[in-house]
Amino acid sequence: MIAHDIAAMLDDSIQTVAGSNTTNILVGPIRLPVELDGETVLFQWYCWLPVHDPAAARICREQADTEQLIGRLSSFNLAEKQQSSVLVYGDFAGAERALIRMHSICHTGDIFGSKRCDCGFQLHESMKMIVRHGTGALCYLANHEGRGIGLFSKAMAYILQEKGLDTVEANLELGFKDDARNYDDAISILRFLRQKPVTLITNNPKKLEALKASGMNVEDRIPLWGDISPYNEKYLQTKVARSGHWRSGAGCPNEDD
Ligand SMILES: Nc1nc2c(ncn2[C@@H]2O[C@H](COP(=O)(O)OP(=O)(O)OP(=O)(O)O)[C@@H](O)[C@H]2O)c(=O)[nH]1
């Protein structure tokens, strides 16, 4: 258990958000000053914890007592599990127009700046787009590594790609789906934070379909291509030729190259 006065400090910042199949415990907003293009930009940051077990989810919903919830968390070794989060900019609940990005984690591209993909570029560019627009949210989806196959499997997929397989073939030959990502929890959080329409930053039709299928009010889509180099050319061409990513927008790769 934790002390009553400590729980009281967190009480206003913790809530439960019902999802389609889970309950999510949401913490935030937390002020997050971020270095972006030589300036410090203030985002509001939230993190969520999905509770998949139906009985535990019901307890969270029905007895959403902060003291009890937090008191149990230290026994769960949460560092061993991935938790996703969302960076919010501006008046996300109230503004008429807002941009959103569902960004799938890429340890190599986002953290190390690997040029084998365009993930690091897309992460930073979409944050800048949201700030330039004035309002928006970027979900950083931590259970999406390697399009949902995990980091270790992505490492094996990279080895197969060096032997000539493309991104899709490598995932399939390792016994995975080409794309195993699920957006449900992130959509629940976004819908909790904003009911008004959103514009999605993506080249991926499956992301748009997932949002629309959930009933989310998506009014538009903005493409985001760029940072093409000899290191990621084949990866980007494969996205268009095999994964069905839209071939439109500035910087889009030519699949015939
Ligand atoms: N399996 C696999 N995953 C990769 C590879 N390179 C990057 N990724 C992962 O791919 C995910 C990003 O997916 P992409 O298909 O590049 O782009 P997207 O998110 O579907 O579409 P956009 O919204 O347009 O960015 C991240 O989770 C990366 O970790 C790779 O070579 N193999």
The ligand as a MOL file (V3000), in Angstrom:
LIG
                    3D

  0  0  0     0  0            999 V3000
M  V30 BEGIN CTAB
M  V30 COUNTS 32 34 0 0 0
M  V30 BEGIN ATOM
M  V30 1 N 9.3650 -6.0680 -39.4460 0
M  V30 2 C 9.9830 -4.9240 -39.7410 0
M  V30 3 N 9.5370 -3.8150 -39.1650 0
M  V30 4 C 10.1610 -2.6730 -39.4650 0
M  V30 5 C 11.2350 -2.5880 -40.3410 0
M  V30 6 N 11.6360 -1.3060 -40.4130 0
M  V30 7 C 10.8290 -0.6140 -39.5960 0
M  V30 8 N 9.9310 -1.4210 -39.0240 0
M  V30 9 C 8.8280 -1.1260 -38.1130 0
M  V30 10 O 7.7720 -0.6340 -38.8840 0
M  V30 11 C 6.9420 0.1610 -38.0670 0
M  V30 12 C 6.5710 1.3690 -38.8750 0
M  V30 13 O 5.7710 0.9020 -39.9110 0
M  V30 14 P 5.8560 1.3860 -41.3730 0
M  V30 15 O 5.2340 0.3290 -42.2140 0
M  V30 16 O 7.2530 1.8340 -41.6870 0
M  V30 17 O 4.9740 2.6660 -41.4510 0
M  V30 18 P 3.5050 2.7590 -40.9540 0
M  V30 19 O 3.5540 3.0880 -39.4950 0
M  V30 20 O 2.7440 1.5470 -41.3400 0
M  V30 21 O 2.9050 3.9210 -41.8410 0
M  V30 22 P 3.0840 5.4680 -41.6820 0
M  V30 23 O 1.9770 5.9310 -40.7580 0
M  V30 24 O 2.9120 6.0010 -43.0490 0
M  V30 25 O 4.4280 5.7020 -41.0980 0
M  V30 26 C 7.7050 0.4110 -36.7930 0
M  V30 27 O 7.1110 -0.3970 -35.7950 0
M  V30 28 C 9.1080 -0.0970 -37.0840 0
M  V30 29 O 9.6850 -0.6970 -35.9460 0
M  V30 30 C 11.6810 -3.7950 -40.9540 0
M  V30 31 O 12.5940 -3.8290 -41.7670 0
M  V30 32 N 11.0240 -4.9330 -40.6150 0
M  V30 END ATOM
M  V30 BEGIN BOND
M  V30 1 1 1 2
M  V30 2 2 2 3
M  V30 3 1 2 32
M  V30 4 1 3 4
M  V30 5 2 4 5
M  V30 6 1 4 8
M  V30 7 1 5 6
M  V30 8 1 5 30
M  V30 9 2 6 7
M  V30 10 1 7 8
M  V30 11 1 8 9
M  V30 12 1 9 10
M  V30 13 1 9 28
M  V30 14 1 10 11
M  V30 15 1 11 12
M  V30 16 1 11 26
M  V30 17 1 12 13
M  V30 18 1 13 14
M  V30 19 2 14 15
M  V30 20 1 14 16
M  V30 21 1 14 17
M  V30 22 1 17 18
M  V30 23 2 18 19
M  V30 24 1 18 20
M  V30 25 1 18 21
M  V30 26 1 21 22
M  V30 27 2 22 23
M  V30 28 1 22 24
M  V30 29 1 22 25
M  V30 30 1 26 27
M  V30 31 1 26 28
M  V30 32 1 28 29
M  V30 33 2 30 31
M  V30 34 1 30 32
M  V30 END BOND
M  V30 END CTAB
M  END
